[in-house]
Amino acid sequence: MEHLAGKISISVSDKLYLKDPETSDLGRRIVSGSIDLLVKLGLENFTFRKLSLHVGTTEASVYRYFENKHKLLTYLVMWYWGWMEYRLAFTLANVEDAENRLRRAIKLLTEEIAEDSNFSHINEVKLNRIVVAESLKVYLNRHVDDENEDGAFSYYKSLIQQVSGIILELNPDFAYPHMLVSTIIEGAHLQRFFAEHLPLITDNRDGEDSVVCFFTEMAFRTIR
């Protein structure tokens, strides 16, 4: 992750692409267009042919950037976690109290997403919808060990490591900090999905963000 010309540049593992999409206008349009289409179609109905038509290029040009749609999805999800790590650093800056930092971190990981003007070609609200609906497909596949070895998931692991460290500040004897943080992240995704599609199996109370409230309460009850 780097600062470039006053803005943030998130560098995803180069094992996920053939040509860095951040280096050209077409690459950025491919990223932006893929977000639009994945939200609209879902991964199963998404194809590079449809993407090429959507962004006004050839299918061959898309393949010059990404080997397949799984690599493209993984790129998008890991870009999202790089962006979240950047936001975490900003959120926790100059906050010394560990309990306050953990509350802020949990809110960041579980709240609804707003768009970030630092990245004009990426709609973070739409990208969050993709992460909620599709991100488990990034991990639950037979290539996950090889991709992990190549460093594809570094932002995600770093984010979990940082929040786990805050938990251990509050309770050094707590045995399962990483498990708790990853459960909060993935559980929040599921509850957002349920709230939109299967509302009878979740709880959505008026006047609060129930997902944030639930996982904050769960975390503090668990570590105490």
C-alpha angles and dihedrals in degrees: 000000000000141000111240123181091337094312135094121257116199112205112205120197110286089224088077097061140038094214123018106252090207090068098069143035090241091052092052090047089052090053093046093044093047090055091052093049097042090054090048101040109019123230096284094059096035117105135172089240091059090044093052091052091047095054097035102247139101127279089238090058091056090051089055087067104036131027095213142340093269090060090047092051091048090050091053094046093048091047086055092053091048088053090048091051090053090050091048092055090050093046095051098041112128093359106128103174109092095210091052091047092051092049090050092047094050091048090051092050096046109030127098113273128246124200118264117221091206090080109047096177095052124068102207093193091059092040090055089055088055092049091050095047104032113019097096087065087065091062104028099071138093094255096059096102093051092046091048090051089051090056097250094141100043097119093049093049093045092052092051091046092053095050091043087057091057090051090053090051088059095042116011090184095057105119102200112046097138092046090051095049095047089047090053092050098046093036091055090053091052093048091050089050092047092048090057100038110016105026095164091069096054137045125247112177121194117249098027143064094249094193093056092043094048097049093043091053092043092051096050094043090050098050093044 
